[in-house]
């Protein structure tokens, strides 16, 4: 739990960061700092807005995309998750994390064909991460099952059982 000095320090840091943003509004890093500070205050939507603003100026920071996707999940915004994970996978095509979350968002939206595409990509990239493989294969099985592609569904589920 934050004590008063921590709360005051964060509030002061937010104020200083806002001043920096006002002075140099095209400095993407300022929005990242603001997003981090707002996360500490529990203001998730505002934090996400700042992270999104930062990528308008610099799309190359992996950690910012990671924060955005994680916030989409925490805020239970599947539309944003699919959009943001999709964009992140364009900038970081070799990162299974973004492909997995693109697939996950599409499964929750019941867009199974899109989910399968993203999850197959995630599967090929996460070959050395067995924990992630289990989640990917389970969602693949569910997606194939929803599309009545039962042999593919069974194959995915069997692969999960082999891992665990």
N, C-alpha and C positions, 0 to 999 in steps of 0.2 A: 504494500500500500504506500502511496506517495505521501511524504510528509509535506508540511507547508513550505519548507525551503525548496524542495524539489518542484512543487507546483509553481512557486514564484519564479524559480529559475527557468522553467519551461515557458511560462507566460512571457518572461522577459526575452527569451530567445525567439519566441514567435514574433514578438514586437520588432526586434532587431531584424529578423529575417524579412518581415513584411516591409520594413524600411528599405532593405536591400532590393527587394522585388520592385518597389516603387521607383527606386533610382535606376535600376538596370533590369527592366522587365523581360529582356531577351536572354537573360543568363539562366539557362536551364537548371544548373546546379542549385540555385536558390530555391526552386520549387521542390527539388528532392529533399533539401534540408527541411523545408516547411512541411512536406509530407511526413518525414520522419518524426518531427516534433508533434504534429497533429496525431500521429499514431500513438505516441506516448500519452497524449491527452484522451485517447479513446475516440477521437473524432474520425471514424473510418471513412465516411463518404468524402469529407473535406480532404483527408489525406490522399484518397484516390484521385480526386480532382487535381491536386497539385502534382502527383506523379504523372498523370495524363498530360498536364500542361508541360511538364519537363520534357516529355518525349516529342513535343512539337519542335523542340530545339536540338535534341540529341537522342536519336533512336538506338544508339549503340550500347547503352548501359544495361547489361543483363539483369542486374539486381533490381533496377527500376521496373522492368517488365515482370520480374518475379513478384515484386510487391503488388503490382497492379492485378495480376492473376490471382494471387492469394486474397486480395481484398475483394475481388469479384465473388470469390467463393464465400468469404465471411459475410458479405452483404447479400448472399443468395441471389445474385443477379446473373442468371444463366445467359441472357442475351449478351450482356457485357462480357461474360466469360468466353463465349464462343468468338465474339469479335476480337477481344484483346488477345486471347491465346492464339487465334488465327494470325493476327498481325505479328505477334511475338515469334511464331514459328516461321514466318517469312524472314525475319531478321536473324533468327537463330535456328536455321533448319536442322541442325545436328543435335538439338536439345530435346530429348525425349519428354522432359517435363511439360513443355508447351504442347507437344502433339498429344500427350496423354490428356491434358486438361481440355484441349479442343475436342477430343473424343468424348470425354466425360460430360462436357457441357451439351454436346449434341445428343448423347444418350438421354440426358435429363429432359431435353426438348423433344425427344422421340424422333429425332432426325437420324435414323439408324444407318442409312447408307453413308452419310457424311461422317458419322461416328466411326464406322468401320474403316474408312479411308485413313482417318487420323490415327486410330488405334493401331492399324497395321504398320503405319509409319513409326509410331512410338515403339511398337514391339521390335522392329528391326534396329532401332537405336538403343534400346534398353537391354540388349542381350546379356550384359554383365550384371544387371541389377535384378536379382530374383524376386525381391519384394515388389518392385514395380511391375515386373513381368506378371506376377499373380493378379494384380489389379487390372492390368491391361487385358489379359486373357479372359478374366471373368467378365469384363465389360464387352469384349468381343463375343463371347459366348451368348451373353444377353442380347446383343444387337443382332447376331445371326438368328437367334431364336425368335426374336420379334419379327424378323423378315421371313420366318418359316424356312430358313436355310439350315435345316436340322443337322445334316452331316458336318457342316462347318462349325455349328454350335457345339456339337458333341466333341469334335476335335479340340476346340478351344478349352472346353471344360476338362477334357482328359489331360491336356498339357498342364493345366493348373494343378491337377492331382499328382502329376509326376513331380512337380516342383515342391508341393507341400502335401 
